[in-house]
Amino acid sequence: MDLPKTISDVHNGLIKGSFSCIELTKSCLAKIKKENKNLNDFLNLTEDLALEQAEKIDGKISRREKIGPLEGVSVAIKDNILVEGYKTTAGSKILEDYVAPYDATVIEKLKKAGAVIIGKTNLDEFAMGSSTENSAFGVVKNPADTSRVPGGSSGGSAVAVAADHCLVALGSDTGGSIRQPAAFCGVVGFKPSYGMISRYGLIAMASSLDQIGPLANNVEDAQLIFNIIKGKDIFDSTNIESKKTKTNEHNLKIGVPKEFFGEGIDKTLKERTEREINKFTDLGFELKEINLPHSEYALAVYYIIMSAEVSANLARYDGIKYGFSAKDRNLLDNYLESRTKGFGDEARRRIMLGTYALSAGYRDAYYNKAQKVRTLIKQDFEKVFSPSADGVDFILAPTTPTPAFKIGEKKDPLSMYLSDIYTVPANLAGLPAISIPCGRVNGLPIGLQIIGPQFNDHLVLEIAQIYEQSNQ
């Protein structure tokens, strides 16, 4: 059977009896099994869990009970988010056989809403990467062109949605890891404000930056998932009560940062993005050029802070408590061998960079200074979002400087890191940001990024939906 494209299609089809939830789930699983050898977007399928949930939903329908909007909808989960009773590898050999002992808060909420959790998606090891080439379990391929990367680190989740292996997926975004693969694969990817969604049950990479968010075929579906998984959680001290701030939804001003259209951006992508941004004037918005003067330091600041937090968070993987162990009788050798063999090149690189940045004599020069510049970057956003006459309501920018690049093309880590140049500022400032498809360059999808003031998540989604509908 042809798989539905949207959550409403699934809901309406189940109610009308066009298909059963079991039929839909089995079709979805069959498509994944057939195509995963080529795309490698899934690491594990949660088939028993999915079919059990599908049976429950069919039972409700047969009893003429009302079903919720998410019941029967296939959802893929990035493999750094815990699903009880199933492997959660974080794309690393060091957690190859780790079975999650509990559900992440977001998984609890999805299960309660009736979602059919279909499987765990591939990712860069411990979410460290911009291409999903760093997984210990193989490279993920972009369905738009299988010679190219899908972006990272949530590449598996983006491919799962783009290839119709599921309707929606969860990813995590530390420096652009939802938005960048969404742009490369031609789907919607939303990073909520930091604190809007509980991180309990997310394997930590950089705790002050990580945020879980949805990927979907359209903004409406992303918004529905966001509304279900957001909210206060006692298990995450950084989590906040959902806020809905008021704003004047008429005569909104849109800021266009000149720093995001300078050196390094693909010329055709720049022209296409500018053309799409100009469409907002026809939609009744006022465009204004703005300055984010400290954004040029965002990438350097991000890689210092992120690496420092990585070195601390990954210290727990020592070959003793859980995960891969070299089983050497000498304790020190066991530590060294377990971490050397268990971690891949990129994970080891970031651990070493972070340890260096936090070491005696260097902490002030690197980590502390980076935190000070992070504050300046956040203040830049606060200034442009000021409710004064000169302030703007939202920011429009490219999601990435280029379309998807070829697998193996970026051998220099620094050139790879530049893929995140337009996405990391929102993470450093804790702001909501979404990437929505805005056309193609040389046949490859590209994304338009909308960034909003902190906790104005619902308005970012509303503006994205207005733009999406204007292109239909």
N, C-alpha and C positions, 0 to 999 in steps of 0.2 A: 504493500500500500504506500501511497505518497504521504510523506509525513507533513503535518500541518506546520505553518510558518510562524504562527503567533500563539500566545497563551489563549486569547479569545477564540481562535480557531479550534483549539483543543477543547475548551470548555463547551462551546456550542455544539461541536461534533459529538461529544459524549452525551450531552443532554438529548440531542436529536436521535441518538442511536446510530449515527453514521459509522461508528466503529466502537469497539469496547476498549477499555483501558489496557487489558491484557494484549489485545491485538496491536495496539499502538506501541506498547512497551516492547513486545517481541520484535516488531518491525524495526524499532530503534536499535535494539541490541544486535539484530542481524546486520543492519547497515554498518554499525561500528565494527563488527567482527570481519566483515568483508573488506572494509577500506582502511582499517587501522594498520595493517602491515605496510601500507604505503605512506600514510600520513603520520603514524605513530603519536597520535594525540592523546590516547588513553594508555595508562599504565596498568590499571586493574578495572574490571567491571564488578559492580555490586549487584550482580544478577539476581541472587536470591532475595535481597532486600527490595529490589525494584519490582519483582513479580509478586512478592507478598503484599506490597503496597497497592499494586494494580488490582489484585484480587479484592482487597478491602473496598476500593473505590467502585469497582463493578458491583459489589454487593450492595453498597449504598444506593447506587443508581437503580438496581433491580427492586429495591425496597421503596423506591420513589422518594428517597431522602434527598434533601438539598445538598449540592456539593459546592465547595468554595472555588474561587477563581483559579487557584493554583493546583487543585486536586487533579491528578493524572498528568501533570506537566513534567516532562523529563528534564532533570537538572544534573549537570556535571559539576564535579567538585575538584578544584585544584588540589594536588596531592601534598599540600602542606597544611590542610585543614582536616582535623580529626573526624572520622566517621567510625563510631564504635564497632569493634569486631572486624574491621578491615585494615589492610596494610596502609600505612601512611609513611611514605619513604622520603618525602621532600626532595625527590629526584637524586638522592644520594645513596651510595653504597653503604655508608655508615648506618643508615636506617633501613636497609634493604628488607629486613624481616620484621620490622617493628609493626605490631598490631595495636591500633588505637584502643585504649581501655575505656574511653568515654567519648561522647559526642561534643563537638564544639557547640557553643551557644547558637551560632547561626544554623547549624545542622538541626539542633533541637527545634528551632523555630520553623525550618522548612518542613520537617517531618510532621509537626503539629498542623501545618497548613495543608498537608496532603501531597506534597511534592514527591515525585518518583525519582529517587536518587539513583542515577544510572551507572556512575563509575567515577574513578579518580583520574584526573588528567595530568599529563606530563608537564614538566617545568624545568627551568634552569635550577641547578642544584641549590637548595635552600633559598630559592628565589633570587639568585645572584646571576643576573645576565639580562641582555637585551635582545636575545635571538632564539632562545631555547635550543642552543647548541651545546650548552654546558650540562645537560642532564646526564647522569650516569647510565641512563637506560636508552640512549640514542637520541638523535636529532629529530625534531618535529618539522614537518614540511608545510608550507603555505598552500592551501587548496587553490588559490588564485594562480599559482605558478610553483610547482613542486621543486623547482631548482632554487627557490628562494626561502628565506627564513620567515616564520610567522610573527616575529617579534618576541619579546620576553619581558618578564619571566613567565607570565601567564599564557604562553604560546599555545599550550595544549587546550586550555579553556576557550581561547579565541577561535582556534581551528575547529573545535567541537561544535561551536555555534555556526561558524561559517560553512562547515561541511554538512550541516543538517544532521549531526549526530545527536543533538539534543536541542531543546528550545532555548534554554538559558544555562548559564554557567556561573560559578563563583570563581573569582581570582583574588589575588592580593596585590596591592599597589604600594611599593616603597619609594620608588622614584619614577614611576610611569608604567609599572608592570601590568596594569590593566589597559590603560589608554593607548600605549604604543602598539601592542599586538592587535588591539581593536582596530586601530588605523591601518595597520599592515594587512589585516584580513577582511576589512570592509564591514565590520560590525560595530555596535554601540558598546562602549565601555565606560563605566561610571566609577570614579573614585570619590566617595563621600568625604565630608569634613572629618578630620581626625577626631575620634571620640564618639562619632555617631553610631558606629557598629562595634559590638563587642569583639575583642581579639582573643577571648578565651577559647582555647582549642586551636588557635593558629600557631604553628611552629614559628617561633620568633626569629626574625632576621635582624632588623634594626627597630627596636621597640618604640622609639619616638617618631617613627615614620610610617610603619606598617599600617595598612588599612584594608579590610576586606570590602569587596564591591562586586556588582553584577556585570556580566556581559550578555548581550541579547541581540535579537534581530532588529528591534526597534526601541524607541525611548519609553514607550508605554510599558513594555514588558520589564525593562530595567527598573522603572519607577515602582512597579508592582512588587518586584523582588526586594528592592530597597525598603519599601514600606513594611514588608513582613519581617526582615532581619534586623532593622534598626531598633533602638530603644535601650533603656537602662539595664545593666547587668551587674549584679553584685560581685561577680567574679573578675571584673575588669575595672580597676580603680580609675582608669583614664576615660571610661565610658560615661556619657552624659545622658540626661533626659532629652528626648527629641524636642527641638524647638521649632516653632513656625513663626519666623519674624515677618512683620508687616512691612510692606513697601508700596510705593506708588507704581502700579503695573502699567501705567500709561506714560508716554514720553520718556521711556527708559533710555539712558545713555550707555553706549557700548564703547569701551576703551580698546584701542588697538596699539599694543606696545611696539614701538619702533625697533626695540632691541631684538625682537623675535623675527625680524625680516632682514637681518643684516648678512654678514659674511657666513658662508657655510650652507645656506639653504639652497636646495635645488631650484633652478630658475623657473622651470615649468610648474613645479609644485607651488612656488611663491605666487606666480601669476594666477594659478587656479584658485588658491586660497584667498587672494585679494578680491578676485571676482565674486567668490561666494560671500565674503564679508560685506561687499557692497550691496548684496541682495537685501541685507537687513534694513537698509534705508527704505526700500520698497515695502518692508513689513512694518514701517512706522517707528523704527528706532533711529536715534541720533548717534552717529559715529564720531569718535574723537581720538586723535592720536595722543598717547600717554607715554610717560617715561617710567621705567623700572630700573633706575640707575645701577642698583647692586645685583641685578640678575646675571650680569656677566661673571659674577663670582659664584653663582649658585652651584654649578657642577663641581667645582673644586671643594666648596663647603660640604656639599652632599657626600662626596666620596671620602672625605675625612670623617665626618660624623657617622655615616653609615658603617664604614670599616671599623671604627672604634666600637660601635655597638655590636657588630658582627663578632669581633674578637671576644667580647664578653659573653654574648649569648651562646656561641659555639664552644665555649670552654667546657660545657657540661658533657660533651661527647668525647669521653676519655677512654672508652673501651672497658669500663668497669661497671657502670650503672645499667646501661642498656645499649642496644645497637651493636654494631660490628666490633669484635675484639680480636686482636692479633694472638691472644692467649699465650703471651710470652711469660715465663715464670718470673722474670725480673720486672718489678713494678714500673720503673722508669722506661725500660725498653718497650713494655706493653703500651704505655701512654703514647710514646713516639711512633711505634709501628702502627697502632690502631688509627691514629690521626693521619699519618702519612698515607696509609693504604685506603682509609675510609673516605677521605675528602678528595675531591677533584682539584684541578689546577686553579680554577677561579676562586674556589672557597679558600684554598691555602693562601692564595695571593692576598685576598681581602683580610684574612686573619692576621697575616704578617704586617700588612699596612696598618691595620687598626692597633695591633699590639705596639708597633713602633710609635704611632701617634699618641698613645697613652703612656708611654714609658717615661721614666724619670729623666728630666732635662728637656723633654720634647713636648710634654703635655700642654704647656703654656703656649709654645710656638705654633702648635698645630690644632689640637682639639679645642682648647679654650678660645683661641682666636677664631676658629671656625664657628663656634657657638655665638660669638659676638657678631660676626657677619650675618649669621642666620637671623639674628634679631633685626639687623638693618634691612634684610630682604623682606621680613615680615612687615616692618614699618613702611616699606615702599608700597606694599599692597594696601595697608591700612590707609595710607595717604590718598591713593587713587580711588579707594572705595569710600572715602569720606563723604558724609551726606551734604557737604558744602556745595556751593554752585559749581565748583570745578571738579567735583567727584563724579565717578561713573558707577553704574550699577553692576556691569559685568565686563569681562575681558574676552575678546576673541583673538585666537592665535592658531598657528599650525600646531598639530599634535607632534609631528616629527619633521626633521629637516629634509628627509628624503623618503621615497617609497621603499618598500621592502628590498633589502639587498640580497645578493646571492649567498647561498650556504658556503661557508669557508672563505668568504671575501674579506672579512675584517679580521686579520690575524693579529693586528696591533691592538692591545686592550684599550688604549686611549681613543682610537678611532671608534671602537665599539661603544665606549662610554659617552661619546658625543651624540649617540642616538637618543639620549635622554635629555638633551639640552633644553627642550621646551616643556618638559613634564616635571622635572625635579623642583622648580620653584614652588609649585602648589603643595608639594609634600613638605617642604621645609617650612612653609607658612601654615600648614594644616587646613588648606582650603578645599572646597568641593570643586571637582573638575570633571568634565565629560568629553569624550571623543565621539563624534558622530561622522558617518561616512559623508564625504562631500565631493565624490567623483573619482576619477582615475587619471593617473599620469603614466603614459606608456603602457596602458592596459592594467596597471596595478592600483589597488585601492589606496586612497589617502584619507586622512581624517581632519576635521575641524575641531578645535578645542575651545570649550567654553569654561571659563573660570569665574567663580563667584565669591562673594564675601563669606567668611566663616559662618557655618550653620545656616546658610541660605540655600541649602541643598535642593529644596523643593522648587525654588525659583530657577536654578540652573536647569533642572529637568524640564520645567515648563517652557523655558526659552528654547531648549533643544527640541522640544516637541513642536513648537511653532515653526522652527526652521525645517524640521523633517517633513511636516505636513505641507509646507510651501513647495517642496520639491516633488511631491507625489502627483 
